[in-house]
């Protein structure tokens, strides 16, 4: 599991704001948890994808939704119009099954389909102008009467009206998203109780201390009532295997994100099958620096549940941290055999191979991965590719890879400098020379 940054662009303003809110990132392993960091892990992403992808296939024009996990204990999730869905780790840990996670993801997908983030910005602009007019009338009245009272009343009334109007639209959006989630569960023949079960958790947390017109969400009891009246057919069952994915994801998040002094106890008390706990105990031993114990428990888990790319990935991480890079390379190669286009696993292989001074082995893999992964998600791959070429003393290609990384991260000045330097070092016959010229053209209108 890693923590990964998300970079903004003009149409990604909301994502940038989210990153400002959700803290810094790091590339090291074992995971050193910070609250509100973005967690990136192949197994967690695969689980969330297994839930979201069937819902996307029911749509005539499905958006390409990115999924992010935020390391935070809150029972929360939200969507932005990039489109992206952010799921808090606390929500997955609090869920009793994959269906509850599905209900939340489909609710957030409803916000994406309804373009609610963009509508929310528009409502904020509109109500802000309405509030300004109310304030202006108050100012004029104060000038005429010579009293500050109309100004103060106008300011208060303008803010209150604007806030109430925004909250009303927010509640409408939530109702739409609830109905979308229920319809999606119905289309997929998934159990509807997943929605109401999760709502019951929220009901225990709901505050009744502020008036309805200032609430962003309808009352939970009303949402539960709506869900129960919506159900018209017999609820089906979740796909086989999804529950096992959920338990593995849950124990993994719990083992990695719990305070280290309480992690073992947290794994013991987790509401997951006993066999799954071996996976958690292997992770806790890894975090404690007990490599041999971690590998023994991971082997026991593998014997019971069979091999998987994620077991091999974790094994590679444990061996790498213990200094056994030769066996770590064998394990990560097995993981990549299962998932040849997994960027995170490719990065881990690059780290292991370069530690072994084996740059040539990793260059073809990284070049294949950067062609399959777009945008800012390719930045770390370009970084390690630049390191590999540097180790091979191919400095021209190294500079162009550095330029690609900077471009992906929108550091255009650095990208221009690296392209200029790289072109001086490359022959015109080198494929990277043509890549550099294309990148140079792409940078012409960038500041």
MIZA-912544 format. One record per residue (C-alpha): x, y, z; residue in one letter. Coordinates in Angstrom, 2 decimals, m for minus. Example, Ala and Ser with C-alpha at 12.3 -4.5 7.8 and 13.67 -1.06 7.14 Angstrom:
<nodes>
      px      py      pz gunu
   12.30   m4.50    7.80    a
   13.67   m1.06    7.14    s
</nodes>
This chain:
<nodes>
      px      py      pz gunu
    0.00    0.00    0.00    x
    1.25    3.44   m0.91    x
    0.15    7.00   m0.56    x
   m0.16    8.82   m3.84    x
   m0.70   12.44   m4.76    x
   m3.32   13.79   m7.14    x
   m2.47   16.77   m9.32    x
   m4.99   19.35  m10.52    x
   m5.65   21.02  m13.88    x
   m8.08   23.69  m15.07    x
  m10.95   21.22  m15.08    x
   m9.64   19.59  m11.89    x
   m9.96   22.49   m9.48    x
  m12.01   20.45   m7.06    x
   m9.34   17.73   m6.98    x
   m6.67   20.28   m6.18    x
   m8.77   21.65   m3.32    x
   m9.26   18.11   m2.04    x
   m5.54   17.51   m2.02    x
   m5.02   20.71   m0.08    x
   m7.53   19.43    2.44    x
   m6.20   15.87    2.55    x
   m2.58   16.49    3.29    x
    0.78   15.41    2.00    x
    2.01   12.19    0.47    x
    5.01    9.87    0.66    x
    6.41    7.08   m1.48    x
    8.10    5.00    1.21    x
    7.16    1.58    2.56    x
    6.21    0.34    5.08    x
    3.30    2.72    5.22    x
    3.70    5.56    7.67    x
    0.09    6.69    8.07    x
   m0.93   10.30    8.14    x
   m4.52   11.31    8.58    x
   m6.15   12.52    5.36    x
   m3.45   11.11    3.08    x
   m4.51    9.56   m0.21    x
   m3.89    5.80    0.01    x
   m3.12    3.93   m3.18    x
   m3.06    0.16   m3.15    x
   m3.71   m2.26   m6.01    x
   m5.80   m4.65   m3.91    x
   m7.99   m1.91   m2.46    x
   m8.46   m0.37   m5.92    x
   m9.36   m3.77   m7.38    x
  m12.02   m4.28   m4.69    x
  m13.60   m0.87   m5.27    x
  m13.42   m1.43   m9.02    x
  m15.22   m4.76   m8.63    x
  m18.07   m2.84   m7.04    x
  m18.17    0.22   m9.28    x
  m17.53   m1.31  m12.72    x
  m20.79   m3.34  m12.89    x
  m22.71   m0.13  m12.14    x
  m20.85    1.76  m14.87    x
  m21.74   m0.97  m17.36    x
  m25.45   m0.30  m16.76    x
  m25.07    3.28  m18.05    x
  m25.44    4.16  m21.75    x
  m22.56    6.67  m21.58    x
  m20.43    5.67  m18.61    x
  m17.90    8.25  m17.38    x
  m14.32    7.23  m16.58    x
  m14.48    7.56  m12.81    x
  m11.31    7.61  m10.72    x
  m11.43    6.13   m7.23    x
   m9.35    7.37   m4.29    x
   m9.18    6.18   m0.69    x
   m8.61    8.83    1.99    x
   m6.92    7.70    5.20    x
   m9.51    9.06    7.60    x
  m11.68    7.35   10.22    x
  m14.87    9.22    9.27    x
  m17.81    7.37    7.71    x
  m17.71    9.52    4.62    x
  m17.34    9.65    0.85    x
  m17.80   12.38   m1.73    x
  m17.67   12.92   m5.48    x
  m16.21   15.66   m7.64    x
  m16.79   16.38  m11.30    x
  m13.36   15.31  m12.63    x
  m15.06   12.77  m12.23    x
  m13.63   11.18   m9.11    x
  m15.02    9.50   m6.01    x
  m13.18    9.74   m2.68    x
  m13.93    7.03   m0.11    x
  m12.74    7.40    3.48    x
  m11.00    4.35    4.93    x
  m13.23    4.65    8.01    x
  m16.27    3.94    5.85    x
  m14.83    0.64    4.58    x
  m13.76   m0.33    8.10    x
  m17.21    0.45    9.53    x
  m19.06   m1.51    6.84    x
  m20.26   m5.01    7.69    x
  m20.14   m6.23    4.09    x
  m19.37   m5.22    0.51    x
  m23.00   m4.32   m0.16    x
  m22.81   m1.33    2.19    x
  m19.73   m0.05    0.35    x
  m21.62   m0.59   m2.93    x
  m24.58    1.47   m1.71    x
  m22.27    4.39   m0.88    x
  m20.32    4.17   m4.15    x
  m23.54    4.12   m6.19    x
  m24.83    7.11   m4.22    x
  m21.65    9.02   m5.09    x
  m21.90    7.87   m8.70    x
  m25.36    9.45   m8.68    x
  m23.74   12.78   m7.81    x
  m21.34   12.34  m10.75    x
  m24.15   11.46  m13.18    x
  m26.22   14.38  m11.90    x
  m23.29   16.85  m12.34    x
  m23.96   18.03   m8.80    x
  m20.48   19.43   m8.16    x
  m20.77   21.84  m11.09    x
  m24.34   22.71  m10.16    x
  m23.20   23.39   m6.60    x
  m20.61   25.89   m7.81    x
  m23.24   27.59   m9.97    x
  m25.66   27.81   m7.03    x
  m22.92   29.32   m4.86    x
  m22.27   32.01   m7.48    x
  m25.98   32.73   m7.90    x
  m26.80   32.90   m4.20    x
  m23.72   35.01   m3.54    x
  m25.00   37.63   m5.97    x
  m28.46   37.48   m4.37    x
  m26.92   37.96   m0.96    x
  m24.92   40.92   m2.27    x
  m28.11   42.63   m3.50    x
  m29.74   42.19   m0.09    x
  m26.62   43.60    1.54    x
  m26.57   46.56   m0.89    x
  m30.16   47.46   m0.01    x
  m29.19   47.38    3.64    x
  m26.27   49.73    2.97    x
  m28.54   52.19    1.12    x
  m31.09   52.07    3.93    x
  m28.34   52.76    6.46    x
  m27.17   55.79    4.44    x
  m30.71   57.18    4.29    x
  m31.58   56.57    7.94    x
  m28.12   57.18    9.40    x
  m28.46   53.97   11.41    x
  m26.25   50.83   11.06    x
  m29.19   48.56   11.89    x
  m30.44   48.09    8.26    x
  m26.90   47.26    7.12    x
  m26.51   44.60    9.82    x
  m29.96   43.18    9.08    x
  m29.22   43.07    5.33    x
  m25.93   41.27    5.91    x
  m27.55   38.68    8.20    x
  m30.62   38.16    6.01    x
  m28.53   37.91    2.82    x
  m26.24   35.28    4.30    x
  m29.15   33.31    5.77    x
  m31.17   33.34    2.54    x
  m28.16   32.31    0.48    x
  m27.26   29.51    2.87    x
  m30.83   28.18    3.08    x
  m31.13   28.21   m0.72    x
  m27.87   26.31   m1.14    x
  m28.86   23.76    1.50    x
  m32.19   23.15   m0.24    x
  m30.45   22.32   m3.50    x
  m27.96   20.15   m1.63    x
  m30.81   18.12   m0.13    x
  m32.34   17.73   m3.60    x
  m29.03   16.38   m4.87    x
  m28.84   13.90   m2.01    x
  m32.34   12.61   m2.75    x
  m31.43   12.17   m6.42    x
  m28.25   10.28   m5.47    x
  m30.17    8.04   m3.05    x
  m32.69    7.12   m5.74    x
  m29.90    6.50   m8.25    x
  m28.15    4.17   m5.79    x
  m31.33    2.19   m5.18    x
  m32.11    1.92   m8.89    x
  m28.56    0.71   m9.55    x
  m28.81   m1.95   m6.83    x
  m32.10   m3.02   m8.44    x
  m30.59   m3.19  m11.95    x
  m27.76   m5.36  m10.68    x
  m30.11   m7.48   m8.56    x
  m28.09   m6.68   m5.44    x
  m29.76   m6.71   m2.01    x
  m31.50   m3.40   m1.22    x
  m30.94   m3.90    2.50    x
  m27.32   m2.81    1.89    x
  m28.56    0.77    1.57    x
  m30.74    0.75    4.67    x
  m28.13   m1.14    6.73    x
  m25.58    1.60    6.11    x
  m28.18    4.30    6.75    x
  m28.84    2.75   10.16    x
  m25.17    3.33   10.99    x
  m25.50    6.98    9.99    x
  m28.74    7.30   11.95    x
  m26.87    6.59   15.19    x
  m24.53    9.49   14.41    x
  m27.10   12.04   13.15    x
  m27.30   15.36   14.96    x
  m30.69   17.02   15.38    x
  m29.23   20.22   16.82    x
  m29.75   22.50   13.82    x
  m32.86   23.37   11.76    x
  m33.87   21.46    8.64    x
  m33.41   24.43    6.28    x
  m29.70   24.55    7.19    x
  m29.11   20.83    6.63    x
  m27.15   19.62    3.60    x
  m28.81   16.18    3.77    x
  m32.39   15.03    4.43    x
  m33.03   13.35    7.78    x
  m31.67    9.81    7.82    x
  m34.99    8.35    8.96    x
  m36.65    9.92    5.91    x
  m33.98    8.44    3.63    x
  m34.53    4.99    5.17    x
  m38.31    5.35    4.70    x
  m37.80    6.34    1.05    x
  m35.54    3.33    0.51    x
  m38.06    0.92    2.00    x
  m40.90    2.29   m0.13    x
  m38.70    2.15   m3.25    x
  m38.15   m1.61   m3.07    x
  m40.58   m3.32   m5.44    x
  m38.89   m6.64   m6.13    x
  m37.10   m9.40   m4.30    x
  m33.53   m8.44   m3.47    x
  m30.87  m10.64   m5.03    x
  m27.40  m11.55   m3.86    x
  m23.94  m10.08   m4.31    x
  m21.53  m11.76   m6.76    x
  m19.48  m14.64   m5.40    x
  m16.00  m13.63   m4.36    x
  m16.89  m10.01   m3.57    x
  m17.28  m10.74    0.13    x
  m13.82  m12.34    0.27    x
  m12.36   m9.27   m1.48    x
  m14.10   m7.05    1.06    x
  m12.70   m8.92    4.07    x
   m9.16   m8.85    2.65    x
   m9.44   m5.13    1.94    x
  m10.87   m4.43    5.37    x
   m8.18   m6.34    7.27    x
   m5.46   m4.79    5.12    x
   m6.66   m1.24    5.80    x
   m7.10   m2.03    9.48    x
   m3.62   m3.58    9.83    x
   m1.89   m0.75    7.98    x
   m3.78    2.25    9.37    x
   m4.28    1.34   13.05    x
   m1.79    2.91   15.50    x
    1.05    0.41   15.68    x
    0.71   m0.18   19.42    x
   m2.94   m1.21   18.92    x
   m2.73   m2.84   15.47    x
   m2.44   m6.45   16.69    x
   m5.45   m6.05   18.98    x
   m7.42   m4.35   16.20    x
   m6.79   m7.29   13.88    x
   m7.79   m9.79   16.58    x
  m11.09   m7.98   17.21    x
  m11.95   m7.42   13.54    x
  m15.27   m8.80   12.31    x
  m13.74  m10.94    9.57    x
  m13.26  m14.72    9.15    x
  m10.48  m16.10   11.36    x
   m8.39  m17.20    8.39    x
   m8.38  m13.66    6.96    x
   m6.83  m12.40   10.20    x
   m3.59  m14.17    9.25    x
   m3.24  m11.61    6.46    x
   m3.63   m8.80    8.97    x
   m1.14  m10.34   11.40    x
    1.42  m10.67    8.59    x
    1.05   m6.94    7.86    x
    1.34   m5.99   11.54    x
    4.51   m8.10   11.89    x
    5.88   m6.37    8.79    x
    5.18   m2.95   10.31    x
    6.97   m4.05   13.47    x
   10.04   m5.00   11.43    x
    9.63   m8.75   12.11    x
   10.24   m9.96    8.56    x
   10.54  m13.69    9.32    x
    7.32  m13.73   11.35    x
    5.55  m11.70    8.65    x
    6.60  m14.15    5.92    x
    5.54  m17.16    8.01    x
    2.07  m15.74    8.61    x
    1.75  m14.71    4.97    x
    2.70  m18.25    3.89    x
    0.05  m19.69    6.23    x
   m2.55  m17.32    4.75    x
   m1.48  m18.25    1.21    x
   m1.74  m21.98    1.99    x
   m5.34  m21.53    3.14    x
   m6.57  m19.08    0.49    x
   m4.29  m19.73   m2.49    x
   m1.84  m17.48   m4.28    x
   m2.66  m13.97   m5.55    x
   m0.75  m11.03   m7.02    x
   m1.33   m9.08   m3.81    x
    0.21  m11.79   m1.63    x
    3.25  m11.81   m3.91    x
    3.40   m8.01   m3.87    x
    3.35   m7.94   m0.06    x
    5.95  m10.72    0.05    x
    8.18   m8.67   m2.26    x
    7.78   m5.61   m0.04    x
    8.67   m7.57    3.10    x
   11.74   m9.15    1.47    x
   12.85   m5.83   m0.02    x
   12.63   m4.03    3.32    x
   14.58   m6.93    4.90    x
   17.37   m6.49    2.33    x
   16.70   m9.71    0.42    x
   16.41   m8.08   m3.00    x
   17.04  m11.25   m5.00    x
   14.00  m13.10   m3.60    x
   12.01   m9.85   m3.61    x
   12.56   m9.60   m7.37    x
   11.26  m13.15   m7.83    x
    8.11  m12.33   m5.82    x
    7.35   m9.06   m7.64    x
    7.85  m10.78  m11.01    x
    5.22  m13.33   m9.96    x
    2.86  m10.51   m8.98    x
    3.38   m8.83  m12.35    x
    2.72  m12.15  m14.09    x
   m0.83  m11.88  m12.72    x
   m1.13   m8.11  m13.31    x
    1.28   m7.08  m16.09    x
   m0.13   m3.53  m16.38    x
   m0.24   m2.69  m12.67    x
    1.60    0.62  m12.26    x
    2.18    0.31   m8.52    x
    3.68   m3.15   m8.88    x
    5.81   m1.85  m11.74    x
    7.16    0.90   m9.52    x
    8.02   m1.63   m6.80    x
    9.86   m3.78   m9.34    x
   11.80   m0.70  m10.47    x
   12.87    0.03   m6.90    x
   13.98   m3.57   m6.32    x
   15.73   m3.99   m9.68    x
   17.58   m0.67   m9.39    x
   18.72   m1.64   m5.90    x
   20.26   m4.70   m7.61    x
   21.92   m2.39  m10.17    x
   19.79   m4.04  m12.84    x
   18.44   m1.06  m14.81    x
   18.20   m2.84  m18.18    x
   15.73   m5.37  m16.77    x
   13.22   m2.75  m15.70    x
   13.33   m0.28  m18.64    x
   11.05   m2.32  m21.01    x
    8.49   m2.80  m18.22    x
    8.35    0.89  m17.33    x
    8.13    1.93  m20.98    x
    5.20   m0.43  m21.46    x
    3.46    0.92  m18.35    x
    3.84    4.62  m19.22    x
    2.12    3.90  m22.53    x
   m0.88    2.33  m20.76    x
   m1.31    4.84  m17.91    x
   m2.35    8.40  m18.68    x
   m1.87   11.81  m17.13    x
   m0.64   12.52  m13.64    x
   m0.83    8.83  m12.68    x
    2.17    8.17  m14.93    x
    4.42   10.70  m13.12    x
    6.05    8.22  m10.75    x
    6.65    5.75  m13.58    x
    8.45    8.45  m15.58    x
   10.54    9.24  m12.51    x
   11.77    5.66  m12.13    x
   12.33    5.37  m15.86    x
   14.54    8.45  m15.68    x
   16.48    6.83  m12.82    x
   16.90    3.64  m14.85    x
   18.24    5.50  m17.88    x
   20.53    7.50  m15.60    x
   21.95    4.27  m14.19    x
   22.55    3.11  m17.79    x
   24.35    6.40  m18.49    x
   21.79    7.32  m21.19    x
   21.53   10.92  m20.04    x
   19.57   12.25  m23.00    x
   16.74    9.76  m22.46    x
   16.97   10.40  m18.72    x
   16.30   14.12  m19.31    x
   13.30   13.45  m21.55    x
   11.81   11.11  m18.93    x
   12.33   13.86  m16.35    x
   10.54   16.25  m18.72    x
    7.60   13.81  m19.06    x
    7.35   13.54  m15.28    x
    7.39   17.32  m14.89    x
    4.76   17.69  m17.64    x
    2.49   15.15  m15.92    x
    2.83   17.15  m12.69    x
    2.22   20.44  m14.59    x
    5.66   21.82  m13.75    x
    6.01   23.20  m17.26    x
    9.09   25.34  m16.70    x
   11.05   22.33  m15.45    x
    9.73   20.28  m18.37    x
   10.95   22.89  m20.89    x
   14.40   22.94  m19.33    x
   14.69   19.14  m19.37    x
   13.54   18.92  m23.01    x
   16.10   21.55  m24.06    x
   18.88   19.73  m22.22    x
   17.79   16.33  m23.52    x
   17.71   17.41  m27.16    x
   21.35   18.46  m26.90    x
   22.30   14.94  m25.80    x
   20.21   12.87  m28.24    x
   20.90   11.90  m31.83    x
   18.14   12.55  m34.36    x
   17.82    8.78  m34.91    x
   16.95    8.13  m31.25    x
   13.19    7.49  m30.74    x
   13.37    9.72  m27.68    x
   14.46   12.61  m29.90    x
   11.09   12.49  m31.68    x
    9.31   12.20  m28.32    x
   11.23   15.27  m27.13    x
   10.19   17.28  m30.22    x
    6.52   16.34  m29.66    x
    6.79   17.32  m26.02    x
    8.45   20.59  m27.04    x
    5.43   21.41  m29.23    x
    3.02   20.51  m26.43    x
    4.87   22.92  m24.13    x
    4.72   25.91  m26.48    x
    1.52   27.35  m24.99    x
    2.30   26.33  m21.41    x
    3.49   28.90  m18.86    x
</nodes>
